[in-house]
Amino acid sequence: MVHTLEFYDVPQIIVAIDPMGTRYLCTLYSQGEDGFQYIGVQISEPRLIAFIGGQLDLRDAYLHPEAEGAVWIVSMKSEQLTAIRQIQGEDISEDMLPEAGYFYDSSDLTDDGDSAFDTYQLIVPVNDRMTFSTIISRMGWRASVLHQVHSSPKQTVS
């Protein structure tokens, strides 16, 4: 499931949620023939609430993630999100990041009382499942969630 937070011609800021409840805050940084490129960060519910409540700078969410290995390059093509590769702080270029001082205005979250929902799938590469297990463990999520990560033949975020 994906919640669109900002939309200007295309989704600019989205929150993707995978079947295990992991949230990814994604910001568009590039678009072209290959689709849209986002910088995405795994984010806990309290931190996401802080962002939506205007208490967390969007840029800080990417520069200071809650867990090591939580920042990803995410591609959207044909309404499907795919985690392309994991990136570290030194690999995050300035053109990927939003400007400092962007605090979300939650009054824009809905129009006429209807939530803005779009659905996409994030396909996680097989070789990154262990990384996801580690991050899930560090975030303190239930062991049953970890079991689902290892037993599922294909990881998706919708």
Secondary structure, DSSP 4 states (H G I P E B T S, - for coil): -EEEEEESSSEEEEEEE-TT--EEEEEEEEEETTEEEEEEEEE-HHHHHHHHTT-S-HHHHHHS-SSTT-EEEEEEETTEEEEEEEE-GGG--GGGSPPTT----GGGSEETTEE-EE---EEEPGGGHHHHHHHHHHTT--HHHHHHHHH-SSEEE-
